[in-house]
Amino acid sequence: MNKYFIREAIQDDLEFIEELENSCFPASRRSTRRSLKQSIESESQVVWIIQDSSLRFCPVGSASVICYKHSLRIYSIAVAAQHRGRGIGEFLLNYIVDFAASMGFEKITLEADSASQNLVDWYRKFSFEIKALLNDYYGPGEHAYRMEKPLEYPSGSFCDSGNVIVVDDSALKSFCIEGIETVPASEYLSKDRFKNSDRCRVLNLCGSYRTHSLGYYVSLLAAARNHKIVPSVMTLKDISSIPIAQSVLEDERDFFARQLEKVKSNRIEVTVILGKSIQRRNSEIAKKLFSLFEIPFFRITFAKHKEWRIEKIKILSFDDLQREIPELLDAAVINFFQKKRYSRTRLKNYKYDLAILVNPDEKTPPSCPQALKRFKMAAAEVGFYAEFVTKSDYRRICEFDALFIRETTSIENHTYQFARNAYTEGLIVIDDPWSIMRCANKIYLYERLNKANIRQPKSWLIAKNKLNGSFFNQLKFPLVLKLPESSFSLGVYLVKDEKELEFRLEKMLKKNDLVIAQEFLTSDFDWRIGILGNSPLFACKYFMAHGHWQIYNWQNDDSSDFTGLSECVPFDNVPAGVLKTALRAASLIGDGLYGVDVKEIKGLPYVIEINDNPNIDHNIEDQLLKDGLYVKIMKSFYDRIEKERNETRYLI
């Protein structure tokens, strides 16, 4: 076990950091308490506390750095006087260098007192070089050296090429291609250098893509990090449904008919290895199939009745292919990373009937019957024929020009299939399939918001079999635990101590490989900002259910205390920071209809979650706009169809 333990500072450390500042630096060079507090809260600075495990984790020093786009600047390193001479400063500096390297920074910079030769020589030991003399830097006659340490990365490494293959931890030693970094899934999910890079191209070769597996989360979080990922979660969902997969092929019907016309039997299997085929005669088909379904390795079975249609799609095992066709596999991977562009299927356009998907039996639907009635009236006013449909109308979706989903969405049920099929058929869809996918998963949202530096409760990703004592030491109770896919506060738990945490995690990690833990922020109400097409639609205060810490009290769902009160608020009365933050957060998801939940704590907005299927109920969200709210949403559908008539749409 390391003697020293380093963690990020919290506001409770302010007293210690201020005492350290006063004892280590002359008065003219000390940061004020306010400045130290801002450093801890800043999104561009990191403040660390180093603790000594042999002294019951007593804090013995601190370091502060500033993160720029390409460089990391060391602002200060301080060690308490009674603990100097024990290598603590060296431990801190090595930690900072490792951190900078893991984040992909090009160099580390700092300013050192030019009159302190010992200090300058100490930094030189760590390969820092003097780059400039800064006259009067600390004050009249108090000069400083600007020192710099370049960070070098091996050729072909992540920071050099950006090409990354992610495999199961057990497969790491058995697969290696020169110039392409291969990393285990657990490292890709957890390391800061992957979380904070925009220039990463990821090929996910994990053994399983099932929902909630590590392979699934690699694809999900890659999308949140703006990495170019194959396969995407949306593609995985596409091939899990034969009707959706078939609809993706519809625009290429003539191509497949020509390619398969010489096949004598009524059934044919085509194996696709990153766009290549084992059988030379199927090379063109394999290339086309990979452009439609960007799954690394799969076998597709076509069956002919009156025409060729998909009968089965099977994802192939990376381990099996390594044993059976290693040369073809290596060539396919190298070719994949050499390609610059991928073609996308052009989709069709249709127009002017609206399907509103509802579930008459749903206990807490996103819109009550009175609101649904107003939606239908508003649709007629704008120029739509609107019809309420249910999941039994799945095969009728191509009869319409737009789909409005007004039942609770999930990537695991028919609502996602409706959205995906409708979009593939060329309909305007709210909620669109990528919004459902992105909003459904709390881990995706956390990564997406974190990437954009949007304030949210401090969070930790908890992976199965990765828990240890040092992890628990950084947590502060109470904590909120969330299942990755949770909605309406279901799958969300409050734990008050380590015992409760262990009990709840044991149950949650049986079904999920990852759980998200968040600091518990308290407030009398949450702001809900409704957003449509990247513009504010409504603002509401949702108060907590009586005697409960959430808006919905699912433990008491038969009483009048099931949900808290609400109040619709004019935009002029919404704190500017709350409104601005909600708009920024929603823009990361798309341009559909969203409800962004924000807590305001001490004047600062924290995004709690983004909902793709926000409640719009009569006498609640429509308190101010009345029927105008429904007309505004229907007008958005109409305008999108009009705009779509003049644009080409592509699968993403």
C-alpha positions as CSV (number, residue, x, y, z in Angstrom):
1,M,0.0,0.0,0.0
2,N,1.3,3.5,-0.9
3,K,2.2,5.6,2.1
4,Y,0.8,8.7,0.5
5,F,-2.8,9.1,-0.8
6,I,-3.8,11.9,-3.1
7,R,-7.3,13.1,-3.6
8,E,-9.1,16.2,-5.0
9,A,-9.7,19.0,-2.5
10,I,-13.2,19.8,-1.2
11,Q,-14.5,22.9,0.6
12,D,-13.9,21.2,3.9
13,D,-10.2,21.4,3.1
14,L,-10.2,25.2,2.8
15,E,-9.0,25.8,6.4
16,F,-6.0,23.4,5.9
17,I,-5.0,24.9,2.5
18,E,-5.2,28.5,3.9
19,E,-3.0,27.5,6.9
20,L,-0.5,25.9,4.4
21,E,-0.6,29.0,2.3
22,N,0.3,31.2,5.2
23,S,3.1,29.0,6.5
24,C,4.8,28.3,3.1
25,F,4.7,31.6,1.2
26,P,5.5,35.3,2.0
27,A,2.5,37.6,2.4
28,S,2.9,39.1,-1.0
29,R,2.6,35.7,-2.7
30,R,-0.3,34.2,-0.8
31,S,-3.7,33.5,-2.3
32,T,-6.7,35.0,-0.5
33,R,-9.2,32.7,1.1
34,R,-11.7,33.7,-1.6
35,S,-9.2,32.8,-4.3
36,L,-8.5,29.4,-2.7
37,K,-12.2,28.7,-2.5
38,Q,-12.6,29.6,-6.2
39,S,-9.7,27.3,-7.1
40,I,-11.4,24.4,-5.5
41,E,-14.7,25.1,-7.3
42,S,-13.1,26.0,-10.6
43,E,-13.7,23.8,-13.7
44,S,-10.3,24.7,-15.1
45,Q,-8.2,24.2,-12.0
46,V,-7.5,21.1,-9.9
47,V,-6.5,21.3,-6.3
48,W,-5.1,18.1,-4.6
49,I,-4.6,17.2,-1.0
50,I,-1.9,14.6,-0.1
51,Q,-2.4,12.5,3.0
52,D,-0.1,10.3,5.0
53,S,-1.6,6.8,5.6
54,S,0.8,6.2,8.4
55,L,-0.7,9.2,10.2
56,R,-4.3,8.2,9.9
57,F,-4.5,9.9,6.5
58,C,-3.5,13.3,8.0
59,P,-3.2,16.0,5.3
60,V,0.5,16.9,4.8
61,G,0.5,19.1,1.7
62,S,-1.3,20.3,-1.4
63,A,-0.9,21.2,-5.1
64,S,-2.8,23.3,-7.5
65,V,-2.7,23.2,-11.3
66,I,-4.4,25.1,-14.1
67,C,-5.6,23.1,-17.2
68,Y,-5.2,24.9,-20.5
69,K,-6.0,23.5,-23.9
70,H,-2.5,22.0,-24.6
71,S,-0.6,22.6,-21.4
72,L,-0.9,22.1,-17.7
73,R,0.5,24.9,-15.4
74,I,1.6,24.1,-11.9
75,Y,0.3,27.0,-9.8
76,S,1.6,25.9,-6.4
77,I,3.1,23.0,-4.5
78,A,3.2,23.2,-0.7
79,V,4.2,20.8,2.1
80,A,3.6,21.5,5.8
81,A,6.8,22.5,7.5
82,Q,6.8,19.6,10.0
83,H,6.6,17.0,7.2
84,R,9.3,18.4,4.8
85,G,12.3,16.3,3.9
86,R,10.3,13.1,3.5
87,G,9.9,13.1,-0.3
88,I,6.3,14.5,-0.2
89,G,7.0,17.3,-2.7
90,E,8.6,14.8,-5.1
91,F,5.6,12.4,-4.7
92,L,3.3,15.3,-5.6
93,L,5.3,16.4,-8.6
94,N,5.5,12.9,-10.0
95,Y,1.7,12.6,-9.5
96,I,1.2,15.8,-11.5
97,V,3.5,14.7,-14.3
98,D,1.6,11.3,-14.5
99,F,-1.7,13.2,-14.5
100,A,-0.6,15.5,-17.3
101,A,0.5,12.6,-19.4
102,S,-2.7,10.7,-18.8
103,M,-4.7,13.8,-20.0
104,G,-2.7,14.1,-23.2
105,F,-1.2,17.5,-22.4
106,E,1.8,18.5,-24.6
107,K,3.8,20.2,-21.8
108,I,3.9,21.3,-18.1
109,T,4.8,24.8,-17.2
110,L,5.5,26.7,-14.0
111,E,7.1,29.8,-12.5
112,A,9.9,29.5,-10.0
113,D,11.6,32.2,-7.9
114,S,14.9,33.0,-9.8
115,A,16.6,33.9,-6.5
116,S,16.0,30.4,-5.1
117,Q,18.7,28.3,-6.9
118,N,17.8,25.2,-4.8
119,L,14.2,25.4,-6.1
120,V,15.3,25.8,-9.7
121,D,17.7,22.9,-9.4
122,W,15.0,20.8,-7.8
123,Y,12.7,21.3,-10.8
124,R,15.6,20.6,-13.2
125,K,15.9,17.1,-11.6
126,F,12.5,16.4,-13.1
127,S,13.6,17.6,-16.6
128,F,12.1,21.1,-16.3
129,E,14.1,23.7,-18.4
130,I,14.3,27.5,-18.1
131,K,12.5,29.1,-21.0
132,A,12.3,32.8,-20.0
133,L,13.1,35.3,-17.3
134,L,10.1,37.1,-16.0
135,N,11.2,40.5,-14.6
136,D,9.3,41.8,-11.5
137,Y,7.0,38.8,-11.7
138,Y,6.3,38.7,-7.9
139,G,6.9,42.4,-7.3
140,P,9.5,45.1,-7.9
141,G,12.9,43.3,-8.1
142,E,11.3,39.9,-7.5
143,H,12.0,38.0,-10.7
144,A,10.9,34.5,-11.8
145,Y,11.9,31.9,-14.3
146,R,9.3,30.3,-16.5
147,M,10.2,26.6,-16.7
148,E,8.8,24.0,-19.0
149,K,8.7,20.2,-19.3
150,P,7.6,18.8,-22.7
151,L,5.7,15.6,-22.5
152,E,6.7,13.0,-25.1
153,Y,4.6,10.0,-26.2
154,P,5.8,6.9,-28.0
155,S,5.1,6.8,-31.8
156,G,1.8,5.1,-32.5
157,S,0.5,5.8,-29.0
158,F,-2.9,7.2,-28.1
159,C,-1.7,10.8,-28.1
160,D,0.1,10.3,-31.4
161,S,-2.5,8.7,-33.6
162,G,-5.8,8.7,-31.7
163,N,-6.5,5.2,-33.0
164,V,-7.6,2.8,-30.2
165,I,-8.8,-0.8,-30.1
166,V,-10.7,-1.7,-26.9
167,V,-10.8,-5.3,-25.9
168,D,-11.8,-7.4,-22.9
169,D,-9.1,-7.3,-20.2
170,S,-8.4,-11.0,-20.8
171,A,-7.7,-10.5,-24.5
172,L,-5.1,-7.7,-24.1
173,K,-2.0,-9.9,-24.3
174,S,-3.2,-11.9,-27.3
175,F,-3.9,-9.0,-29.8
176,C,-1.5,-6.3,-30.9
177,I,-1.2,-4.3,-34.2
178,E,1.8,-2.0,-34.7
179,G,0.8,1.7,-34.6
180,I,-2.6,1.1,-33.0
181,E,-3.0,1.3,-29.2
182,T,-4.9,-1.7,-27.7
183,V,-6.4,-1.1,-24.2
184,P,-8.6,-3.1,-21.9
185,A,-12.2,-2.0,-21.5
186,S,-11.8,-1.1,-17.8
187,E,-8.9,1.3,-18.7
188,Y,-10.8,3.0,-21.5
189,L,-13.8,3.6,-19.2
190,S,-11.8,4.9,-16.3
191,K,-8.7,6.7,-17.5
192,D,-8.8,10.5,-17.7
193,R,-6.8,10.6,-20.9
194,F,-9.7,8.9,-22.7
195,K,-12.3,11.0,-20.9
196,N,-10.8,14.3,-21.9
197,S,-9.6,13.7,-25.5
198,D,-11.7,14.8,-28.6
199,R,-9.5,13.1,-31.2
200,C,-10.0,9.4,-30.5
201,R,-11.2,6.8,-33.0
202,V,-12.3,3.7,-31.2
203,L,-12.9,0.2,-32.4
204,N,-14.8,-1.7,-29.7
205,L,-13.9,-5.4,-29.9
206,C,-15.2,-6.5,-26.6
207,G,-16.7,-10.0,-26.4
208,S,-20.2,-8.9,-25.4
209,Y,-22.3,-5.9,-26.4
210,R,-25.3,-6.9,-24.3
211,T,-27.0,-4.0,-22.4
212,H,-25.1,-3.1,-19.2
213,S,-22.0,-5.1,-20.2
214,L,-18.6,-3.4,-20.3
215,G,-18.6,-3.6,-24.1
216,Y,-22.0,-1.8,-24.1
217,Y,-20.6,1.0,-21.9
218,V,-17.5,1.4,-24.1
219,S,-19.7,2.3,-27.0
220,L,-22.1,4.4,-24.9
221,L,-19.4,6.5,-23.3
222,A,-17.4,6.8,-26.5
223,A,-20.4,8.6,-28.0
224,A,-20.6,10.9,-24.9
225,R,-16.9,11.8,-25.3
226,N,-17.4,12.6,-29.0
227,H,-15.1,9.7,-30.0
228,K,-15.6,8.1,-33.4
229,I,-16.9,4.7,-32.2
230,V,-17.7,1.4,-34.0
231,P,-20.1,-0.1,-33.1
232,S,-22.4,2.6,-31.8
233,V,-25.1,1.7,-29.3
234,M,-27.7,2.8,-31.9
235,T,-26.3,0.3,-34.4
236,L,-26.4,-2.4,-31.8
237,K,-30.1,-1.6,-31.2
238,D,-30.7,-1.6,-35.0
239,I,-29.6,-5.2,-35.5
240,S,-31.3,-6.5,-32.4
241,S,-34.6,-6.0,-34.3
242,I,-35.0,-7.6,-37.7
243,P,-37.8,-5.2,-38.8
244,I,-35.6,-2.2,-38.0
245,A,-32.6,-3.8,-39.7
246,Q,-34.7,-4.6,-42.8
247,S,-36.0,-1.0,-43.0
248,V,-32.3,0.2,-43.0
249,L,-31.8,-1.9,-46.2
250,E,-34.9,-0.7,-48.0
251,D,-33.1,2.1,-50.0
252,E,-30.5,-0.4,-51.2
253,R,-33.1,-3.0,-52.3
254,D,-32.1,-2.9,-55.9
255,F,-28.4,-3.3,-55.1
256,F,-29.0,-6.5,-53.1
257,A,-31.3,-7.8,-55.7
258,R,-28.6,-7.4,-58.3
259,Q,-25.9,-8.9,-56.1
260,L,-28.0,-11.9,-55.1
261,E,-29.7,-12.7,-58.5
262,K,-27.2,-15.5,-59.3
263,V,-27.7,-17.3,-56.0
264,K,-29.4,-20.6,-56.8
265,S,-30.7,-21.5,-53.3
266,N,-33.3,-19.6,-51.3
267,R,-30.9,-18.8,-48.5
268,I,-27.4,-17.3,-48.3
269,E,-25.1,-16.4,-45.4
270,V,-22.6,-13.5,-45.7
271,T,-19.9,-13.0,-43.1
272,V,-18.7,-9.4,-42.7
273,I,-15.3,-8.7,-41.1
274,L,-15.0,-4.9,-40.9
275,G,-16.3,-4.6,-44.4
276,K,-14.4,-7.6,-45.8
277,S,-15.7,-11.0,-46.6
278,I,-14.2,-14.5,-46.2
279,Q,-15.8,-15.4,-49.6
280,R,-14.4,-13.3,-52.5
281,R,-17.8,-13.4,-54.4
282,N,-19.5,-11.6,-51.5
283,S,-16.9,-8.8,-51.1
284,E,-19.2,-6.1,-52.6
285,I,-22.1,-7.2,-50.4
286,A,-19.9,-7.2,-47.3
287,K,-18.6,-3.7,-48.0
288,K,-22.2,-2.4,-48.4
289,L,-23.5,-4.2,-45.3
290,F,-20.7,-2.7,-43.2
291,S,-21.6,0.8,-44.5
292,L,-25.1,0.2,-43.3
293,F,-24.4,-1.7,-40.1
294,E,-21.1,-0.7,-38.6
295,I,-20.7,-3.8,-36.5
296,P,-17.1,-5.1,-36.5
297,F,-17.9,-8.8,-37.1
298,F,-21.3,-10.3,-38.0
299,R,-23.0,-12.9,-40.1
300,I,-26.2,-12.0,-41.9
301,T,-28.6,-14.6,-43.4
302,F,-30.8,-13.6,-46.3
303,A,-33.8,-15.7,-47.2
304,K,-35.8,-15.4,-50.5
305,H,-39.5,-15.6,-50.7
306,K,-40.8,-13.1,-53.2
307,E,-37.7,-11.0,-52.6
308,W,-34.6,-11.2,-50.5
309,R,-35.1,-10.3,-46.9
310,I,-33.0,-10.5,-43.7
311,E,-33.7,-13.7,-41.8
312,K,-31.1,-13.5,-39.1
313,I,-28.1,-11.4,-37.9
314,K,-25.5,-12.8,-35.6
315,I,-22.5,-10.9,-34.0
316,L,-19.4,-13.0,-34.3
317,S,-16.8,-13.6,-31.5
318,F,-13.5,-11.7,-31.7
319,D,-11.8,-14.6,-29.9
320,D,-13.1,-17.1,-32.4
321,L,-12.0,-15.0,-35.4
322,Q,-8.5,-14.6,-33.8
323,R,-8.1,-18.4,-33.8
324,E,-9.8,-19.1,-37.2
325,I,-8.7,-16.2,-39.5
326,P,-6.0,-14.1,-37.9
327,E,-4.4,-12.8,-41.1
328,L,-7.7,-11.6,-42.5
329,L,-8.6,-10.1,-39.1
330,D,-5.4,-8.1,-38.9
331,A,-5.7,-6.9,-42.5
332,A,-9.3,-5.8,-41.9
333,V,-8.4,-3.9,-38.7
334,I,-5.5,-2.1,-40.5
335,N,-7.7,-1.2,-43.4
336,F,-10.4,0.1,-41.1
337,F,-8.1,2.6,-39.5
338,Q,-6.8,3.7,-42.9
339,K,-10.2,4.6,-44.1
340,K,-11.1,8.3,-43.9
341,R,-14.8,8.4,-44.7
342,Y,-17.8,6.1,-44.5
343,S,-20.9,6.3,-46.7
344,R,-24.3,6.7,-45.1
345,T,-27.7,5.6,-46.4
346,R,-29.9,8.3,-47.8
347,L,-33.4,8.1,-46.4
348,K,-36.8,9.0,-47.8
349,N,-39.1,11.9,-47.2
350,Y,-42.8,11.8,-46.5
351,K,-45.5,14.3,-45.2
352,Y,-48.4,15.6,-43.4
353,D,-50.1,13.1,-41.0
354,L,-49.1,12.9,-37.3
355,A,-49.1,9.8,-35.2
356,I,-49.2,10.3,-31.4
357,L,-48.0,7.2,-29.6
358,V,-49.8,6.6,-26.3
359,N,-50.3,3.9,-23.8
360,P,-53.9,4.1,-22.3
361,D,-52.9,1.7,-19.5
362,E,-49.8,3.7,-18.3
363,K,-50.2,4.8,-14.7
364,T,-47.9,7.9,-15.0
365,P,-47.8,8.9,-18.6
366,P,-45.9,12.1,-19.7
367,S,-49.2,13.7,-20.7
368,C,-52.6,13.4,-19.1
369,P,-55.8,12.8,-21.2
370,Q,-56.7,16.6,-21.1
371,A,-53.2,17.5,-22.5
372,L,-53.5,14.8,-25.2
373,K,-56.8,16.3,-26.3
374,R,-55.2,19.7,-26.6
375,F,-52.3,18.3,-28.6
376,K,-54.7,16.8,-31.1
377,M,-56.7,20.1,-31.4
378,A,-53.4,22.1,-31.8
379,A,-52.3,19.6,-34.6
380,A,-55.5,20.3,-36.5
381,E,-55.0,24.0,-36.1
382,V,-51.6,23.9,-37.5
383,G,-52.6,21.6,-40.4
384,F,-52.0,18.0,-39.3
385,Y,-54.4,15.1,-39.3
386,A,-53.5,13.6,-35.9
387,E,-54.2,10.0,-34.8
388,F,-53.5,8.3,-31.5
389,V,-51.7,5.0,-32.0
390,T,-50.4,2.3,-29.7
391,K,-47.7,-0.3,-29.9
392,S,-50.0,-2.6,-31.9
393,D,-49.8,0.0,-34.7
394,Y,-46.0,-0.6,-35.2
395,R,-46.4,-1.8,-38.9
396,R,-48.5,1.3,-39.8
397,I,-45.9,3.8,-39.0
398,C,-45.0,4.4,-42.6
399,E,-48.5,5.8,-43.2
400,F,-47.6,8.9,-41.3
401,D,-45.2,11.9,-41.8
402,A,-44.4,12.5,-38.1
403,L,-44.4,10.7,-34.8
404,F,-44.9,12.3,-31.4
405,I,-44.2,9.8,-28.6
406,R,-46.3,10.5,-25.5
407,E,-45.6,7.4,-23.4
408,T,-42.6,6.8,-21.2
409,T,-39.6,5.9,-23.4
410,S,-37.0,3.3,-22.9
411,I,-34.3,1.8,-25.1
412,E,-35.5,-1.6,-23.9
413,N,-39.1,-1.4,-25.1
414,H,-41.2,-0.7,-28.2
415,T,-40.9,3.1,-27.9
416,Y,-37.3,3.0,-29.1
417,Q,-38.2,0.6,-31.9
418,F,-41.0,3.0,-32.9
419,A,-38.7,6.0,-32.9
420,R,-35.9,4.2,-34.8
421,N,-38.2,2.7,-37.4
422,A,-40.0,6.0,-37.9
423,Y,-36.8,7.9,-38.4
424,T,-35.5,5.3,-40.8
425,E,-38.8,5.6,-42.8
426,G,-38.1,9.4,-43.1
427,L,-40.6,10.7,-40.4
428,I,-40.0,13.6,-38.2
429,V,-39.8,12.1,-34.7
430,I,-40.0,13.5,-31.2
431,D,-38.5,11.8,-29.2
432,D,-36.0,10.9,-31.8
433,P,-34.0,7.6,-31.2
434,W,-30.7,9.2,-30.3
435,S,-32.4,11.4,-27.7
436,I,-34.0,8.4,-26.2
437,M,-30.7,6.5,-26.1
438,R,-28.7,9.5,-24.7
439,C,-31.1,10.6,-22.1
440,A,-31.9,7.1,-20.9
441,N,-28.5,6.4,-19.5
442,K,-27.2,8.4,-16.6
443,I,-23.6,7.5,-17.2
444,Y,-23.8,8.8,-20.7
445,L,-25.3,12.0,-19.4
446,Y,-22.6,12.4,-16.8
447,E,-19.8,12.0,-19.3
448,R,-21.5,14.3,-21.8
449,L,-22.0,17.1,-19.3
450,N,-18.6,16.6,-17.8
451,K,-17.0,16.9,-21.2
452,A,-18.8,20.2,-21.8
453,N,-17.7,21.5,-18.3
454,I,-21.4,21.8,-17.2
455,R,-21.7,21.8,-13.4
456,Q,-23.4,18.7,-12.0
457,P,-23.3,16.9,-8.7
458,K,-19.8,15.3,-8.1
459,S,-20.1,11.8,-9.4
460,W,-18.2,8.5,-9.4
461,L,-18.5,5.6,-11.8
462,I,-18.5,2.4,-9.7
463,A,-17.5,-0.7,-11.7
464,K,-18.1,-4.3,-10.6
465,N,-15.1,-5.8,-8.9
466,K,-13.2,-2.5,-8.8
467,L,-14.1,-1.4,-5.2
468,N,-11.4,-0.9,-2.6
469,G,-10.6,1.0,0.6
470,S,-9.1,4.0,-1.2
471,F,-12.3,4.4,-3.3
472,F,-14.5,4.5,-0.2
473,N,-12.2,7.1,1.4
474,Q,-13.0,9.7,-1.3
475,L,-16.8,9.4,-0.8
476,K,-18.8,11.8,1.3
477,F,-22.2,10.6,2.7
478,P,-25.1,10.7,2.1
479,L,-24.8,9.6,-1.5
480,V,-27.3,9.0,-4.3
481,L,-26.9,5.8,-6.3
482,K,-28.4,5.5,-9.8
483,L,-28.8,2.6,-12.1
484,P,-27.5,3.6,-15.6
485,E,-31.0,3.4,-17.2
486,S,-33.5,4.9,-14.7
487,S,-36.4,7.3,-15.1
488,F,-39.0,9.0,-13.0
489,S,-36.7,8.5,-10.0
490,L,-37.0,4.7,-10.2
491,G,-33.6,2.9,-9.8
492,V,-32.4,5.8,-7.7
493,Y,-31.4,5.3,-4.0
494,L,-30.2,7.4,-1.1
495,V,-27.5,5.7,1.1
496,K,-26.4,7.3,4.3
497,D,-23.2,5.4,5.2
498,E,-20.8,2.8,4.0
499,K,-22.8,-0.1,5.3
500,E,-25.9,1.0,3.3
501,L,-23.7,1.7,0.3
502,E,-22.2,-1.9,0.3
503,F,-25.7,-3.4,0.7
504,R,-27.2,-1.4,-2.1
505,L,-24.2,-1.9,-4.5
506,E,-24.4,-5.7,-4.0
507,K,-27.9,-5.7,-5.4
508,M,-27.4,-3.1,-8.1
509,L,-24.2,-4.7,-9.5
510,K,-25.9,-8.0,-9.9
511,K,-27.7,-6.7,-13.0
512,N,-25.3,-3.9,-14.1
513,D,-21.6,-3.7,-14.6
514,L,-21.6,0.0,-13.7
515,V,-23.4,2.2,-11.2
516,I,-23.1,5.9,-10.8
517,A,-22.8,7.5,-7.4
518,Q,-23.5,11.2,-6.9
519,E,-23.1,13.7,-4.0
520,F,-26.5,14.4,-2.4
521,L,-27.6,18.0,-3.0
522,T,-30.7,19.2,-1.1
523,S,-33.2,21.8,-2.2
524,D,-36.9,22.6,-1.7
525,F,-37.5,22.3,-5.4
526,D,-35.9,21.4,-8.8
527,W,-36.2,23.7,-11.8
528,R,-37.5,22.0,-14.9
529,I,-36.7,23.9,-18.0
530,G,-38.7,22.7,-21.0
531,I,-36.7,23.1,-24.2
532,L,-37.8,22.6,-27.8
533,G,-35.5,23.1,-30.8
534,N,-32.8,24.6,-28.6
535,S,-35.2,27.4,-27.4
536,P,-36.9,27.6,-23.9
537,L,-40.5,26.4,-23.9
538,F,-41.6,26.5,-20.3
539,A,-40.1,26.8,-16.8
540,C,-41.5,25.0,-13.7
541,K,-40.6,24.6,-10.1
542,Y,-41.1,21.0,-9.0
543,F,-41.2,20.7,-5.3
544,M,-40.2,17.6,-3.4
545,A,-42.9,15.1,-2.4
546,H,-44.1,15.6,1.2
547,G,-41.6,14.1,3.6
548,H,-39.4,12.7,0.8
549,W,-36.1,13.7,-0.8
550,Q,-37.4,13.2,-4.4
551,I,-40.2,14.7,-6.5
552,Y,-41.8,11.3,-6.8
553,N,-42.2,9.1,-3.8
554,W,-42.5,5.6,-5.3
555,Q,-42.7,4.0,-1.8
556,N,-46.0,5.9,-1.2
557,D,-47.5,5.8,-4.7
558,D,-51.1,5.3,-3.6
559,S,-51.4,8.5,-1.6
560,S,-51.8,12.2,-2.4
561,D,-48.2,12.6,-1.3
562,F,-46.9,10.6,-4.3
563,T,-45.6,13.7,-6.0
564,G,-44.8,17.3,-4.9
565,L,-46.5,20.5,-5.9
566,S,-45.5,22.5,-9.0
567,E,-45.5,26.1,-10.2
568,C,-45.0,27.4,-13.7
569,V,-42.7,30.5,-13.8
570,P,-42.2,33.2,-16.4
571,F,-38.7,33.1,-18.0
572,D,-38.0,36.6,-16.5
573,N,-38.3,35.1,-13.1
574,V,-35.9,32.2,-13.8
575,P,-32.3,32.7,-12.6
576,A,-30.2,33.5,-15.7
577,G,-27.6,30.9,-14.8
578,V,-30.3,28.2,-14.5
579,L,-31.8,29.0,-17.9
580,K,-28.4,29.3,-19.7
581,T,-27.2,26.0,-18.2
582,A,-30.3,24.2,-19.2
583,L,-30.0,25.4,-22.8
584,R,-26.4,24.4,-23.0
585,A,-27.1,20.9,-21.5
586,A,-30.0,20.2,-23.9
587,S,-27.9,21.3,-26.9
588,L,-25.6,18.4,-26.1
589,I,-28.4,15.9,-26.8
590,G,-30.1,17.3,-29.9
591,D,-32.7,19.7,-31.0
592,G,-35.8,17.8,-29.9
593,L,-38.1,18.3,-26.9
594,Y,-36.4,18.0,-23.5
595,G,-36.9,18.7,-19.8
596,V,-33.7,19.7,-18.0
597,D,-33.8,19.4,-14.3
598,V,-31.5,21.9,-12.5
599,K,-30.9,22.5,-8.8
600,E,-29.7,25.9,-7.7
601,I,-27.3,25.6,-4.7
602,K,-25.9,28.9,-3.3
603,G,-26.6,30.6,-6.6
604,L,-24.9,28.0,-8.7
605,P,-26.9,25.8,-11.1
606,Y,-26.3,22.0,-11.1
607,V,-27.8,19.8,-13.8
608,I,-29.4,16.8,-12.3
609,E,-30.6,15.1,-15.5
610,I,-32.0,15.7,-19.0
611,N,-35.3,14.0,-19.9
612,D,-36.1,13.2,-23.5
613,N,-39.8,12.7,-22.7
614,P,-40.7,15.6,-20.4
615,N,-44.1,15.8,-18.7
616,I,-46.6,18.2,-20.4
617,D,-49.8,18.1,-18.4
618,H,-52.9,20.3,-18.4
619,N,-52.8,23.0,-15.7
620,I,-49.1,22.4,-14.9
621,E,-46.6,23.0,-17.7
622,D,-49.2,24.9,-19.7
623,Q,-50.2,27.3,-16.8
624,L,-48.8,30.3,-18.6
625,L,-49.0,29.6,-22.4
626,K,-52.3,27.7,-22.1
627,D,-53.2,26.2,-25.5
628,G,-50.3,28.2,-27.1
629,L,-47.9,25.6,-25.6
630,Y,-49.5,22.8,-27.6
631,V,-49.6,24.9,-30.8
632,K,-46.0,25.8,-30.4
633,I,-45.0,22.1,-30.3
634,M,-47.2,21.2,-33.3
635,K,-45.8,24.2,-35.2
636,S,-42.3,22.8,-34.6
637,F,-43.3,19.5,-36.2
638,Y,-44.8,21.3,-39.2
639,D,-41.7,23.5,-39.7
640,R,-39.4,20.5,-39.5
641,I,-41.3,18.7,-42.2
642,E,-41.2,21.8,-44.4
643,K,-37.4,22.2,-43.9
644,E,-36.9,18.4,-44.4
645,R,-38.4,18.6,-47.9
646,N,-35.3,20.5,-49.1
647,E,-32.6,18.6,-47.3
648,T,-31.0,15.2,-47.5
649,R,-31.1,13.1,-44.4
650,Y,-28.6,10.5,-43.4
651,L,-28.4,7.7,-40.9
652,I,-26.0,8.4,-38.1
